[in-house]
């Protein structure tokens, strides 16, 4: 049997009753720990000298206890190696009747007695899938084309002899040079008007939305949300118990006039103007200006989620709404997790200068600071031009994968489905026949090893026509062909 290292040894705690010798009580603790599984067969036990020092007792006391436990067969010594829990003991001693292990309470017995908040019960989780079901996983970039060697070299550069500030708590807004690099990037590429003092580093767009919601909204405040729209935004606003007003989108994006008709005094509006999620249209200039004017005159906020504008392969990226705002009413949300790789966990907010303190207070309540290493490396990755080169390569790759996916869907399903959002980004929407339930198709596809999102989870009301959101960013050409073939069979069976 493989020996266990000492690792973290459980704390020894017992009543220091005077009626029994100390070594008896120490023996009792070891017997109980072995019987209940705190100590495992083969696990190393600290030396008698160490235990005597920790327990503040005589070493002779510990030696007596070890002699007794050895005689009873609970522990054994190995010359030159140390003392171990006897390796021949069964892993679950309770099976021998020596000690009855605690019984795990069944879920049915807990019903009604374990209270949780009403909010946590109402939140609808994202579709979660086992690792490996990445055809057609939404939001997954082309990991096989990420420049790992370049990133590894930058990590080694800073991690070989890290500066002290990399090992300490950082600024609540984020690492200064990284914020400067991001400010320069979004100003140049996205037309955002900001400097580094307005940039806050977060774990991703979802945390950014959560912080923005908690900073700007009170319970019951009304918020415009796109219909259909991003489920993560819906969760963020639900978490502060805001009242969400679904506003339909059309070919020009969010219908601002309809929003004014439904709720003219809303406290905020959430938009994905560059590439609407999930349908993919771009918000028109007229509606952008209408929205900015509405926010100014109504003393409201605009939360702009620019989640994948870097992946627009059919036209030049449209400038952000934030760049039109001269009244500082827009909170701009961006992320590098979709551009580079999801495990990076680096996103950012661009916030008005006068709100920085409020955002920091909210952020500190749940997450003091962000890991510095990733920020240091990302700053170099941006400044040395690696990010721009990677984006250029990915645009070509995503266009190729998009074209193949569209062609395969048309070939396999023909006019039975309708393709939406096929001009940019890393996903498209495949509208299903009206009589087909998208949730049922999604469940069957998941069981068959095909990832997707049902369109209906993006809607607050059941849509007139369901669909599947299919991500193609992280799917190579062979798996696109195979995935569509299997998905087509599932859809045909559902007709």
C-alpha positions as CSV (number, residue, x, y, z in Angstrom):
1,X,0.0,0.0,0.0
2,X,1.2,3.5,-0.9
3,X,2.2,5.4,2.3
4,X,0.5,8.7,3.0
5,X,2.6,11.7,3.8
6,X,1.9,13.5,7.1
7,X,0.5,16.5,5.2
8,X,-2.0,18.4,7.3
9,X,-2.5,16.5,10.6
10,X,-5.8,17.0,12.4
11,X,-5.9,19.1,15.5
12,X,-5.7,17.1,18.7
13,X,-8.4,18.4,21.1
14,X,-9.7,16.8,24.3
15,X,-10.9,17.7,27.7
16,X,-8.0,17.9,30.2
17,X,-9.8,16.1,32.9
18,X,-7.7,15.4,36.0
19,X,-9.3,12.1,36.8
20,X,-7.5,10.1,34.0
21,X,-3.8,10.2,33.0
22,X,-2.9,12.3,30.0
23,X,-1.5,9.4,28.0
24,X,-4.9,7.6,28.3
25,X,-6.7,10.6,26.9
26,X,-4.2,10.8,24.1
27,X,-4.8,7.1,23.3
28,X,-8.5,7.7,23.2
29,X,-8.1,10.6,20.7
30,X,-6.0,8.5,18.3
31,X,-8.4,5.5,18.5
32,X,-11.4,7.7,17.8
33,X,-9.6,9.5,14.9
34,X,-8.7,6.2,13.3
35,X,-12.1,4.7,13.7
36,X,-14.0,7.7,12.3
37,X,-11.6,8.2,9.3
38,X,-9.8,11.4,10.5
39,X,-6.6,9.4,10.3
40,X,-6.3,6.9,7.4
41,X,-4.4,3.6,7.1
42,X,-0.8,4.4,6.1
43,X,-1.0,8.1,7.2
44,X,2.2,9.4,8.8
45,X,2.0,10.6,12.4
46,X,4.1,13.5,13.7
47,X,7.1,12.6,15.9
48,X,6.7,12.3,19.6
49,X,9.0,15.3,20.1
50,X,6.7,17.5,17.9
51,X,3.5,16.3,19.5
52,X,4.9,16.8,23.0
53,X,5.8,20.4,22.0
54,X,2.4,21.1,20.4
55,X,0.4,19.6,23.3
56,X,2.7,21.1,26.0
57,X,3.2,17.8,27.7
58,X,6.1,15.6,28.6
59,X,7.6,13.6,25.7
60,X,7.4,10.5,28.0
61,X,3.6,10.9,28.0
62,X,3.5,10.7,24.3
63,X,5.9,7.8,24.2
64,X,3.6,5.9,26.7
65,X,0.6,6.6,24.4
66,X,2.5,5.4,21.3
67,X,3.6,2.2,23.0
68,X,0.0,1.4,24.0
69,X,-1.4,2.2,20.5
70,X,1.3,0.0,19.0
71,X,0.5,-2.8,21.3
72,X,-3.2,-2.6,20.3
73,X,-2.3,-2.5,16.6
74,X,-3.4,1.0,15.7
75,X,0.0,2.4,14.8
76,X,3.3,0.9,13.6
77,X,6.9,2.2,13.4
78,X,9.2,2.0,10.4
79,X,12.9,2.3,11.2
80,X,14.4,5.5,9.7
81,X,11.0,6.6,8.4
82,X,8.7,7.4,11.3
83,X,5.4,6.2,12.8
84,X,2.2,5.5,10.7
85,X,-1.3,4.4,11.2
86,X,-1.3,0.7,10.6
87,X,-1.6,0.1,6.9
88,X,-3.5,-3.2,7.2
89,X,-6.5,-1.6,8.9
90,X,-9.6,-1.4,6.6
91,X,-10.3,2.0,5.2
92,X,-13.7,2.0,6.9
93,X,-13.2,0.7,10.4
94,X,-16.8,1.1,11.2
95,X,-17.6,-2.0,9.1
96,X,-16.0,-4.1,11.8
97,X,-18.3,-2.8,14.4
98,X,-15.6,-1.0,16.3
99,X,-17.3,2.4,15.8
100,X,-20.5,3.3,14.0
101,X,-19.9,5.9,11.4
102,X,-22.2,8.9,11.2
103,X,-25.2,8.4,9.0
104,X,-25.7,10.6,6.0
105,X,-29.2,12.2,6.2
106,X,-31.3,11.6,3.2
107,X,-32.5,14.5,1.1
108,X,-36.2,13.7,1.9
109,X,-35.5,13.9,5.7
110,X,-34.2,17.5,5.2
111,X,-37.3,18.7,3.4
112,X,-38.8,21.8,5.1
113,X,-36.1,22.0,7.7
114,X,-33.2,23.6,5.8
115,X,-34.2,27.1,4.9
116,X,-32.5,29.1,2.1
117,X,-33.3,32.5,0.8
118,X,-36.2,33.0,-1.6
119,X,-33.7,34.7,-4.0
120,X,-31.4,31.7,-4.3
121,X,-34.4,29.5,-5.1
122,X,-35.6,31.8,-7.9
123,X,-32.3,32.2,-9.7
124,X,-32.2,30.1,-12.9
125,X,-28.8,28.5,-13.5
126,X,-27.0,28.5,-16.8
127,X,-27.0,25.3,-18.8
128,X,-24.1,23.3,-17.5
129,X,-22.4,20.6,-19.4
130,X,-19.7,18.0,-18.7
131,X,-16.2,18.8,-19.9
132,X,-15.6,17.6,-23.4
133,X,-19.1,18.5,-24.8
134,X,-17.7,21.5,-26.7
135,X,-19.6,21.0,-30.0
136,X,-21.4,23.4,-30.0
137,X,-20.6,25.0,-26.6
138,X,-21.5,28.6,-26.3
139,X,-18.8,31.1,-25.5
140,X,-15.9,28.7,-26.0
141,X,-13.0,30.2,-28.0
142,X,-10.6,28.3,-30.2
143,X,-8.4,27.0,-27.4
144,X,-6.4,24.9,-29.9
145,X,-5.1,28.1,-31.5
146,X,-4.2,30.0,-28.4
147,X,-0.5,31.0,-28.4
148,X,0.4,28.9,-25.4
149,X,4.1,29.2,-25.9
150,X,4.0,33.0,-25.9
151,X,1.8,33.1,-22.8
152,X,4.1,30.6,-21.0
153,X,7.1,32.7,-21.8
154,X,5.5,35.8,-20.4
155,X,4.4,33.9,-17.2
156,X,8.0,32.6,-16.8
157,X,9.4,36.1,-17.2
158,X,7.5,37.4,-14.2
159,X,7.2,34.3,-12.1
160,X,10.8,33.3,-12.1
161,X,11.7,36.1,-9.7
162,X,8.4,37.7,-8.8
163,X,8.3,41.2,-7.4
164,X,6.9,41.6,-3.9
165,X,3.7,43.3,-5.1
166,X,2.8,40.2,-7.1
167,X,2.5,38.2,-3.9
168,X,0.5,40.7,-1.9
169,X,-3.1,42.0,-2.0
170,X,-3.5,44.4,-4.9
171,X,-5.4,47.6,-5.6
172,X,-9.2,47.0,-5.5
173,X,-9.4,48.5,-9.0
174,X,-6.7,46.2,-10.4
175,X,-3.0,46.2,-11.3
176,X,-2.0,49.7,-12.6
177,X,-0.1,48.7,-15.7
178,X,-2.8,46.3,-16.8
179,X,-5.5,48.9,-16.3
180,X,-3.4,51.3,-18.4
181,X,-3.0,48.7,-21.2
182,X,-6.7,48.0,-21.2
183,X,-7.6,51.7,-21.3
184,X,-5.3,52.2,-24.2
185,X,-6.7,49.2,-26.0
186,X,-10.4,50.1,-25.6
187,X,-9.8,53.7,-26.4
188,X,-8.0,52.8,-29.7
189,X,-10.0,49.8,-30.8
190,X,-13.5,50.3,-29.3
191,X,-13.8,54.1,-29.3
192,X,-14.3,54.1,-25.5
193,X,-13.5,57.4,-23.7
194,X,-11.6,56.7,-20.6
195,X,-8.2,56.6,-18.8
196,X,-6.7,54.0,-16.5
197,X,-8.4,55.5,-13.3
198,X,-11.8,54.4,-14.7
199,X,-10.8,50.8,-15.4
200,X,-11.7,48.1,-12.8
201,X,-10.3,44.6,-13.2
202,X,-12.9,41.8,-12.5
203,X,-13.1,38.1,-13.0
204,X,-15.2,38.4,-16.1
205,X,-18.3,40.1,-17.5
206,X,-20.6,38.2,-15.1
207,X,-18.9,39.6,-12.0
208,X,-18.8,43.0,-13.7
209,X,-22.6,42.9,-14.2
210,X,-23.1,41.8,-10.6
211,X,-21.0,44.6,-9.2
212,X,-22.7,47.2,-11.5
213,X,-26.2,45.9,-10.5
214,X,-25.3,46.1,-6.8
215,X,-23.8,49.6,-7.1
216,X,-26.5,51.2,-9.2
217,X,-29.8,49.6,-8.2
218,X,-32.0,49.3,-5.2
219,X,-34.6,46.5,-4.7
220,X,-37.6,47.2,-6.9
221,X,-35.8,49.5,-9.3
222,X,-36.9,49.0,-12.9
223,X,-34.4,47.9,-15.6
224,X,-34.8,47.5,-19.3
225,X,-33.5,44.2,-20.5
226,X,-33.3,42.9,-24.1
227,X,-35.9,40.3,-25.1
228,X,-34.4,37.8,-25.9
229,X,-31.3,38.7,-23.9
230,X,-28.3,37.5,-22.0
231,X,-29.3,35.2,-19.1
232,X,-26.3,36.4,-17.0
233,X,-27.6,39.9,-17.0
234,X,-31.0,38.6,-15.9
235,X,-29.3,36.8,-13.0
236,X,-27.4,39.9,-12.0
237,X,-30.5,42.0,-11.8
238,X,-32.5,39.3,-10.1
239,X,-29.7,39.1,-7.4
240,X,-30.5,42.7,-6.3
241,X,-34.3,42.0,-6.7
242,X,-34.7,44.6,-9.4
243,X,-37.8,44.7,-11.5
244,X,-36.9,43.7,-15.1
245,X,-38.8,45.2,-18.0
246,X,-38.3,43.0,-21.2
247,X,-37.9,45.2,-24.3
248,X,-38.0,43.5,-27.7
249,X,-35.2,43.7,-30.2
250,X,-35.5,43.9,-33.9
251,X,-33.1,44.5,-36.8
252,X,-31.8,47.7,-35.2
253,X,-31.3,46.2,-31.8
254,X,-33.2,47.3,-28.6
255,X,-36.4,49.1,-29.5
256,X,-35.9,52.3,-27.4
257,X,-39.4,53.7,-28.3
258,X,-41.0,50.5,-27.0
259,X,-38.9,50.8,-23.8
260,X,-40.2,54.3,-23.3
261,X,-43.7,53.1,-23.8
262,X,-43.4,50.3,-21.3
263,X,-41.4,52.0,-18.6
264,X,-40.2,55.6,-19.3
265,X,-38.7,56.0,-15.8
266,X,-36.6,52.9,-15.6
267,X,-33.5,53.2,-13.5
268,X,-31.2,51.4,-16.0
269,X,-31.0,49.7,-19.4
270,X,-28.9,46.7,-20.2
271,X,-27.7,46.4,-23.8
272,X,-25.4,44.3,-26.0
273,X,-25.3,46.8,-28.9
274,X,-22.2,45.7,-30.9
275,X,-23.4,42.1,-31.3
276,X,-26.8,41.5,-29.6
277,X,-26.9,38.3,-27.5
278,X,-28.1,36.0,-28.8
279,X,-29.6,37.2,-32.1
280,X,-26.5,39.1,-33.3
281,X,-27.8,42.3,-34.8
282,X,-26.0,45.6,-34.3
283,X,-27.8,48.5,-32.6
284,X,-28.4,51.4,-35.0
285,X,-26.8,54.8,-34.5
286,X,-30.2,56.4,-34.2
287,X,-31.2,54.2,-31.3
288,X,-27.8,54.5,-29.6
289,X,-28.2,58.3,-29.5
290,X,-31.8,58.0,-28.4
291,X,-30.8,55.7,-25.5
292,X,-28.0,58.1,-24.4
293,X,-30.3,61.1,-24.4
294,X,-33.0,59.1,-22.5
295,X,-30.4,58.1,-19.8
296,X,-29.2,61.8,-19.4
297,X,-32.7,63.3,-19.1
298,X,-34.1,60.5,-16.9
299,X,-31.0,60.4,-14.6
300,X,-30.7,56.7,-15.6
301,X,-27.8,54.3,-16.3
302,X,-26.8,52.3,-19.3
303,X,-24.9,49.0,-18.8
304,X,-23.2,48.2,-22.1
305,X,-21.9,44.6,-22.4
306,X,-19.3,44.3,-25.2
307,X,-18.7,40.6,-24.8
308,X,-17.3,39.6,-28.2
309,X,-16.9,42.6,-30.5
310,X,-13.3,41.5,-31.2
311,X,-14.7,38.5,-33.1
312,X,-16.6,40.6,-35.7
313,X,-15.2,39.1,-39.0
314,X,-17.5,40.6,-41.5
315,X,-17.2,44.4,-40.8
316,X,-15.1,46.8,-38.9
317,X,-16.1,46.8,-35.2
318,X,-18.8,49.4,-34.3
319,X,-17.7,52.0,-31.8
320,X,-19.0,51.5,-28.3
321,X,-22.1,53.4,-27.0
322,X,-19.9,54.6,-24.2
323,X,-17.9,56.7,-26.6
324,X,-21.1,58.7,-27.5
325,X,-21.9,59.4,-23.9
326,X,-20.9,62.9,-22.8
327,X,-22.9,62.8,-19.6
328,X,-21.1,59.8,-18.0
329,X,-24.2,57.6,-17.8
330,X,-22.7,54.4,-19.3
331,X,-21.0,51.5,-17.5
332,X,-18.9,49.6,-20.1
333,X,-18.3,45.9,-19.5
334,X,-15.7,43.8,-21.3
335,X,-13.9,40.5,-21.0
336,X,-10.8,38.7,-22.2
337,X,-12.1,35.3,-21.2
338,X,-13.9,34.8,-24.5
339,X,-11.1,36.4,-26.6
340,X,-8.2,34.3,-25.0
341,X,-9.4,31.4,-22.8
342,X,-12.2,31.1,-20.2
343,X,-9.9,30.0,-17.3
344,X,-8.0,33.4,-17.5
345,X,-10.8,35.0,-15.5
346,X,-10.0,38.6,-16.4
347,X,-12.7,41.1,-17.4
348,X,-13.0,44.8,-16.8
349,X,-15.4,47.6,-16.2
350,X,-15.0,51.2,-17.4
351,X,-16.9,53.4,-15.0
352,X,-17.4,57.1,-14.6
353,X,-14.7,58.6,-12.3
354,X,-17.1,59.8,-9.7
355,X,-18.4,56.2,-9.2
356,X,-15.0,54.6,-8.6
357,X,-15.3,54.7,-4.8
358,X,-18.8,53.3,-4.8
359,X,-17.8,50.4,-7.1
360,X,-14.8,49.6,-5.0
361,X,-16.9,49.4,-1.8
362,X,-19.3,46.9,-3.5
363,X,-16.4,44.9,-5.0
364,X,-14.6,44.7,-1.6
365,X,-17.7,43.2,0.1
366,X,-17.3,40.0,-1.9
367,X,-13.9,40.0,-3.6
368,X,-11.1,42.1,-2.2
369,X,-8.8,42.0,-5.2
370,X,-7.8,40.1,-8.4
371,X,-4.9,37.7,-8.9
372,X,-1.9,39.9,-9.9
373,X,0.0,37.4,-12.0
374,X,-2.6,37.2,-14.8
375,X,-2.9,41.0,-14.9
376,X,0.9,41.4,-15.2
377,X,1.1,38.8,-18.0
378,X,-2.0,40.3,-19.8
379,X,-0.5,43.8,-19.7
380,X,2.6,42.5,-21.6
381,X,0.4,40.4,-23.9
382,X,-1.4,43.6,-25.0
383,X,1.5,46.0,-25.0
384,X,3.8,43.7,-27.1
385,X,1.1,43.2,-29.8
386,X,0.3,39.6,-29.1
387,X,-3.4,40.3,-28.5
388,X,-3.9,42.2,-31.8
389,X,-2.2,39.4,-33.7
390,X,-4.2,36.7,-32.0
391,X,-7.5,38.6,-32.7
392,X,-6.6,38.9,-36.4
393,X,-6.0,35.2,-36.7
394,X,-9.1,34.3,-34.8
395,X,-11.3,36.5,-37.0
396,X,-10.2,34.5,-40.1
397,X,-10.6,31.2,-38.2
398,X,-14.1,32.0,-36.9
399,X,-15.3,33.1,-40.3
400,X,-14.2,29.8,-41.7
401,X,-15.9,27.8,-39.0
402,X,-19.0,30.0,-39.3
403,X,-19.3,29.4,-43.0
404,X,-18.9,25.6,-42.6
405,X,-21.5,25.5,-39.8
406,X,-24.0,27.5,-41.9
407,X,-23.4,25.3,-45.0
408,X,-23.8,22.1,-43.0
409,X,-27.0,23.2,-41.4
410,X,-28.5,24.1,-44.8
411,X,-27.3,20.8,-46.2
412,X,-28.6,18.6,-43.4
413,X,-31.8,20.5,-42.5
414,X,-32.6,22.7,-45.5
415,X,-35.7,24.9,-45.0
416,X,-36.8,23.1,-41.8
417,X,-34.8,25.6,-39.7
418,X,-33.9,29.3,-40.0
419,X,-30.3,30.6,-39.3
420,X,-29.9,33.9,-37.4
421,X,-26.8,35.7,-36.3
422,X,-24.5,34.3,-38.9
423,X,-22.3,37.3,-39.6
424,X,-20.1,37.7,-36.5
425,X,-19.0,36.4,-33.1
426,X,-18.6,32.8,-32.0
427,X,-22.2,31.6,-32.1
428,X,-25.3,31.6,-34.3
429,X,-29.0,30.8,-33.6
430,X,-30.8,28.0,-35.4
431,X,-34.6,28.7,-35.2
432,X,-36.6,25.4,-35.0
433,X,-40.0,24.6,-36.5
434,X,-42.8,26.2,-34.5
435,X,-44.1,22.8,-33.3
436,X,-40.7,21.8,-31.8
437,X,-39.8,22.5,-28.2
438,X,-36.3,23.8,-28.0
439,X,-35.7,22.6,-24.4
440,X,-36.6,19.0,-25.4
441,X,-34.2,19.2,-28.4
442,X,-31.5,20.7,-26.2
443,X,-31.9,17.9,-23.6
444,X,-31.8,15.2,-26.3
445,X,-28.7,16.8,-27.9
446,X,-26.9,17.0,-24.6
447,X,-27.6,13.3,-23.9
448,X,-26.1,12.6,-27.4
449,X,-23.0,14.5,-26.5
450,X,-23.8,17.8,-28.3
451,X,-23.7,21.1,-26.4
452,X,-25.9,24.1,-27.1
453,X,-28.2,26.5,-25.3
454,X,-32.0,26.6,-25.9
455,X,-33.1,30.0,-27.0
456,X,-36.0,30.0,-24.6
457,X,-33.6,30.5,-21.6
458,X,-32.8,33.9,-23.0
459,X,-36.5,35.0,-22.9
460,X,-38.6,36.0,-19.9
461,X,-41.7,34.9,-21.8
462,X,-41.9,31.8,-24.0
463,X,-40.9,32.8,-27.5
464,X,-43.2,32.2,-30.5
465,X,-40.5,30.1,-32.0
466,X,-37.8,28.2,-30.1
467,X,-34.3,27.6,-31.3
468,X,-30.8,26.5,-30.4
469,X,-27.8,28.7,-29.8
470,X,-24.8,26.9,-31.3
471,X,-21.3,28.0,-30.5
472,X,-18.6,27.3,-33.1
473,X,-15.6,29.2,-31.8
474,X,-14.1,26.1,-30.1
475,X,-15.2,23.5,-32.6
476,X,-12.8,22.3,-35.3
477,X,-14.1,21.6,-38.9
478,X,-14.4,17.8,-38.4
479,X,-16.5,18.1,-35.3
480,X,-18.7,20.7,-36.9
481,X,-19.6,18.2,-39.7
482,X,-20.2,15.4,-37.3
483,X,-22.1,17.5,-34.7
484,X,-24.6,18.9,-37.3
485,X,-25.2,15.4,-38.7
486,X,-26.2,14.1,-35.2
487,X,-28.1,17.3,-34.3
488,X,-30.1,17.1,-37.6
489,X,-31.2,13.5,-36.7
490,X,-32.4,14.7,-33.3
491,X,-34.4,17.6,-34.8
492,X,-35.9,15.4,-37.6
493,X,-37.0,12.9,-34.9
494,X,-38.7,15.8,-33.0
495,X,-40.9,16.9,-36.0
